């Protein structure tokens, strides 16, 4: 089943020139070599001048261009990393890099840079396996969960090594008439998609948080006096941008909400967490190019349920940690309570507009 998902994504992404997740050889073309950076949670292929594997790795450590950075492309290879040597023989690429390449303790960053290096070398001069040396020595215990004392393949990194996370069972309080009234009001305004059962839990807290974000109140997800007062007089959100009929989504970076719109009416406003300052979600006009129930992030080796990618590896997706502020690698994180609703609402081809200020 997972192989089917990866195959579908590879075809869609390559057709649109977006995410590079396929394992097909990436041979140089007319003095150009493929180099792999990240856009959101996935690898993205760029073309650089060069012919040899050494050329490709020098381009890798030099990082993305300003234009690429503006579009959300990032590298996790530390600045100052050096390529000491590269050889390819019998399908095995042996690369020796400086200690700077393995600096830092952030597990996700370490995994991402390893994925970049292995994918960039795969296919060049027939390389299918990569042996990594650091300052001439075999590497052990540096990259979490990936044994690098022996050669590894990109296929190994693409293969999930953990089950899809099971969200914890929601903790609900006993029914309360006042909470039921709050839920009914949130439903009227489009901030809550469940039943008004009077039971305070994650879905209701998420609706309250989305309302607070839209109204620019303190983001507590709790029922304080100011929030209740504003609920009594608030009006339903309206789209910020201009659009025609049909479905579309607007992501408002300043408010940290997404508006799900149909025929120019906001059906639902949800709380999200977009890209943190070092990996921001790029403003612009995009379209959902796939719907993937379970998407494997090869660079970060984690699952992204209910994924709706709309530019490269940047997508709406479910995540267990969704703070009230921007915290992602560029994606649009959603809580368990709302991610499946967004997934069901969206269609492939649906416009997505990312707006910096609303």
RAQUIKA-V810256 format. One record per helix or strand. SS is the DSSP state (helix for helix, strand for strand). FROM is the first residue (numbers start at 0). LEN is the number of residues. If there is no record, write none. Layout:
<<SS/FROM/LEN> <SS/FROM/LEN>>
//
This chain:
<<helix/1/15> <strand/18/1> <strand/31/9> <strand/41/8> <helix/52/10> <helix/65/5> <strand/72/2> <strand/82/7> <strand/91/6> <helix/98/4> <helix/106/15> <helix/123/3> <strand/128/6> <strand/136/2> <strand/151/1> <helix/153/5> <helix/176/13> <helix/201/13> <helix/224/9> <strand/246/6> <strand/256/6> <strand/264/7> <strand/272/1> <strand/274/1> <helix/276/3> <strand/283/4> <strand/291/6> <strand/301/10> <strand/312/6> <strand/327/1> <strand/331/3> <helix/335/10> <strand/350/5>>
//
